[in-house]
Amino acid sequence: MDTLLNLETLMSQENSEKSASPQGRWIQHLMPFGGVIPIVNDNKVTITFSESFTSPYLVFEHLAILESITEDQQVYLNINSPGGNVDLGLMLANGIKQCRGEVTTIAVGFCASAGTIAWAAGKHRRMAPGAYLMFHGPLTSMSGMMNNQMLASDITYTADVFNTFLKDMKDNNILSEEELDSIITKNLDVFIPQIVYDKRMGVA
């Protein structure tokens, strides 16, 4: 039976054996933050990211959980996000790739922009029924005091990240050649519904 980890209960545990457990490590990591609640069922750990990529603290919480995962655990990370800061999307993607356990990313609802970057990092990628992926070309979000060189550097960096990512999506048959061209040369958004993704992946 799934067990919903209660942070207050876990923080009150003083038993050293329990504090050395994965749950104990989560508590140590998450105490400074708001507390993402993982659901644990034996060696299966389910986490949900259902926000935009605008708060680094939320990403840090997920990274803390991923860091505490052991090799014998399987992680299922649900992602429902309209996107946001590409750097935060890359940060979560790197945490997914570096996780010691096997991570399956699942697009639920709407998974767009930086959300797709994190989703694509899973060793196994799935889409929940009715879910959508949305891909677009590079956008810059720099604001405040800047000069032309800073702006040009940010645009170049973001373009390199997105173009490499989009090409990888095409190479993995998630995007077609025509869809990739629409994004890069026509600056159009491309939506991939779950039924199209499953067909391309050969899922019955």
C-alpha positions in Angstrom: 0.0 0.0 0.0 1.3 3.5 -0.9 2.6 5.5 2.1 2.3 9.3 2.0 5.3 10.6 3.8 4.3 13.1 6.5 7.1 15.5 7.1 6.1 16.4 10.6 6.0 12.7 11.6 9.3 12.0 10.0 11.0 15.0 11.6 10.0 13.8 15.0 11.8 10.5 14.5 14.9 10.3 16.6 15.8 6.8 15.9 19.3 6.7 14.3 18.4 3.8 12.0 15.4 5.7 10.7 17.3 8.9 10.3 19.8 7.1 8.1 17.1 5.8 5.8 16.2 7.5 2.5 13.2 9.2 4.3 15.6 10.6 6.8 17.9 12.0 4.1 14.9 13.6 2.5 14.0 15.4 5.7 17.6 16.7 6.1 17.5 18.0 2.6 14.0 19.4 2.6 13.9 21.2 6.0 15.0 24.6 4.6 12.3 24.4 1.8 8.6 24.0 1.6 8.6 20.2 1.4 7.7 18.2 -1.8 6.1 15.0 -0.6 7.3 11.8 -2.3 5.0 8.8 -2.2 6.9 5.5 -1.4 5.7 2.0 -2.2 8.5 -0.5 -1.5 11.3 0.5 -3.9 9.0 2.7 -6.0 9.2 6.4 -5.4 6.6 8.8 -7.0 7.2 12.5 -7.2 5.2 15.2 -8.9 6.4 18.5 -10.4 3.3 20.6 -11.2 4.5 24.2 -11.4 6.2 26.5 -13.8 10.0 26.6 -13.8 10.2 30.0 -12.1 11.2 29.1 -8.5 14.6 27.7 -7.9 13.6 26.4 -4.4 11.0 24.1 -5.9 13.6 22.6 -8.2 16.1 22.3 -5.3 13.5 20.3 -3.4 13.2 17.8 -6.3 16.9 17.6 -6.7 17.3 16.8 -3.0 14.9 13.9 -3.3 16.6 12.6 -6.5 20.0 12.9 -4.8 18.8 10.7 -1.9 17.5 7.9 -4.2 19.4 4.6 -4.0 20.4 2.3 -6.8 17.6 -0.2 -5.9 14.9 2.4 -6.1 12.8 3.3 -9.1 11.6 6.8 -9.5 8.4 7.9 -11.3 8.4 11.7 -11.9 5.2 13.2 -13.0 5.6 16.6 -14.8 2.8 19.0 -15.5 4.3 22.4 -16.3 3.8 25.3 -18.7 7.6 25.8 -18.8 9.6 28.7 -17.6 13.3 29.4 -17.0 15.4 27.1 -19.3 18.3 27.1 -16.7 15.9 25.6 -14.1 14.7 23.0 -16.6 18.2 22.0 -17.3 19.0 21.9 -13.6 16.2 19.4 -13.0 17.1 17.4 -16.2 20.7 17.0 -14.9 19.4 15.8 -11.6 17.3 13.2 -13.3 20.2 12.0 -15.4 22.5 11.8 -12.3 20.1 10.0 -10.1 21.4 6.7 -8.9 18.0 5.0 -9.3 16.2 4.5 -12.6 14.0 7.5 -13.4 10.8 7.3 -15.5 9.4 10.7 -16.5 5.7 11.0 -17.2 4.1 14.0 -18.9 0.7 14.6 -17.3 -1.7 17.3 -18.4 0.4 19.9 -20.2 4.2 19.6 -20.4 5.8 22.5 -22.3 9.1 24.3 -22.9 11.4 23.8 -20.0 9.1 21.1 -18.8 9.8 19.0 -21.9 13.6 19.4 -21.3 13.1 17.9 -17.8 10.7 15.2 -19.2 13.2 14.2 -21.9 15.9 13.5 -19.3 14.2 10.4 -18.0 15.7 7.0 -18.8 12.1 6.0 -19.7 9.6 8.6 -21.0 5.9 8.2 -20.9 2.8 10.3 -21.5 -0.4 10.0 -19.4 -3.7 9.7 -21.4 -4.8 13.0 -22.7 -1.4 14.7 -22.0 0.3 17.1 -24.4 3.9 18.1 -25.1 4.6 21.6 -26.4 7.9 22.5 -28.1 9.0 25.9 -29.2 12.2 27.7 -30.3 14.6 29.6 -28.1 13.4 32.6 -26.1 15.4 34.9 -23.8 14.1 36.1 -20.5 16.9 38.5 -19.5 15.8 41.7 -18.0 17.2 44.7 -16.0 20.6 46.3 -16.6 22.4 44.7 -19.6 24.5 45.6 -22.6 24.3 44.3 -26.1 27.1 41.8 -25.5 25.3 40.3 -22.5 22.0 40.1 -24.4 23.7 38.5 -27.4 25.5 36.0 -25.2 22.2 35.0 -23.5 20.4 34.6 -26.9 23.3 32.5 -28.3 23.4 30.2 -25.2 19.6 29.7 -25.1 19.5 29.1 -28.9 22.3 26.5 -28.6 20.5 24.7 -25.7 17.1 24.6 -27.5 18.5 23.7 -30.9 20.5 20.8 -29.5 17.5 19.6 -27.5 15.1 19.9 -30.4 17.5 18.0 -32.7 17.7 15.2 -30.1 13.9 15.1 -30.0 13.9 14.6 -33.8 16.5 12.0 -33.6 14.4 10.1 -31.1 11.3 10.3 -33.3 9.5 12.5 -30.9 9.5 15.3 -33.4 9.2 14.9 -37.2 11.5 16.7 -39.6 8.6 18.9 -40.7 7.8 19.8 -37.0 11.5 20.6 -36.3 11.6 22.9 -39.4 8.4 24.6 -38.2 9.9 25.4 -34.9 13.4 26.5 -36.0 12.7 28.3 -39.3 9.0 29.4 -38.8 9.1 30.1 -35.1 5.9 28.1 -34.5 4.9 26.1 -31.4 4.4 22.4 -32.0 2.0 20.3 -29.8 2.4 16.5 -29.5 -0.6 14.8 -28.0 -0.2 11.5 -26.1 -1.9 9.5 -28.9 0.6 10.7 -31.5 3.6 10.2 -29.2 2.5 6.6 -28.4 2.1 5.9 -32.1 5.6 7.1 -32.8 7.0 5.1 -29.9 5.2 2.0 -31.1 3.1 1.8 -27.9 -0.1 -0.2 -28.5 
